[in-house]
Amino acid sequence: MRVERLPAVVGPSAVRAGLAALPVVSLGLLCPVPSLVIALRRGTRADWAVFGGFCAVLVTWVMQLSLTPETTHGIEFADDVLLILASMVGAAVHAWTVWPRRVGY
């Protein structure tokens, strides 16, 4: 049985932009998704380690959010901001830079 590649409806730049925008649009709650897609597509240990890292950031962010009172000041506020930035910006930059730029990949 021969499997042929389907024609690309969406270009690789649009896929990269969509994966990079996903963590930002979801405010960091879907930060592991782009790295999961990349790990499933490429399958290297480094990609799976990055996926695990973003999962750890998400779990840490949710735990910090549940333990932090509504009015935060000082170091607790800085922790929240750093975790949100790591889950949003870090995942977006990772998806933008790692996703393959070639059409035939």
N, C-alpha and C positions, 0 to 999 in steps of 0.2 A: 504494500500500500504506500502510495506516494503522497506526502503532505506538502502542499504548496503554501507559500507565504501569502497572506492576505494583503491586498493593497493598503497602504497607510492612508487613512482618512485624515488623521491629525498629524501634523509635522512634529518632529522631535523637539523643536523649540517650544511649541505649545504644551507638550507633555512636561517639559522641564519647568515651564512657568506655572503650570497647574500644580505640580508637586511642590514647588517652592512656595506657592501661595497658600496651600492647604494649612500649614501650621499657623500662619499669620491670621488667616480668616477665622480659624477656630480658636484663636487666642491661646494656642499652645496645647489644647486638649487632644489634638490629633498629631502631635509631633512625631510619634513613632511610625506613622503610616508611610511617609516617603522613604524612610530607611528600610522599612519592611519590603516595599516594592523593589527597591534597589537590591536588597539581599536576596529576595526570591529570584530576581532576574539574573544576577551575577553569581551568587552563591559562594562567595569567598568568606573566609573566617573573619576578615576585617570588617566586612559589611555586616555580618551577624553580630559582631562585637559592638559596632556603632548602633545597631538596632537595640541591643541590650542596654547600651548607655542611655539612649533616649527613653526607653521604657523606665529605667531607673530614675531619670529626671522627672518623668511624668508622675511616677509613684511618690517621689519625694515632694513634688509640688502639690499633689492632692493631699498628702499627709500634713504638710505645712499649712495648707489652706484650712484643713479641718481643725487644726490645733491653735491657729492664730485667732485672737479675738477680733471683733469688727474694727475697733479703733486701735491701730498699731502705730508705733513710733519707733524710731531708732533702728536697732539691729534687726528686729523682726520684720520691719518694713523693707529693709535692704535685702533680707533673705528672700522675701516674696518677689521683689522686683528682679533679683538675679535669677531665680528659678523660672519666672515667666519669660525673661529675655533668653535664657538658655533653651527653653522649650520652643520659643517662637523663632528667634533669629538664628539660633544654632541649627535647627532643623531645616529652616529655609535656605541658609547658606550651604549646608551639606547637600540638600537636594539639587540646588542649582549647579554646584561645582562638580558633583560626582556623576550625575546622570550623563550617559554617553551622548556625544554630539553627532556621531555618525548615524546615517540613516539605516545602514545595513547591520547594525549591532544586534 
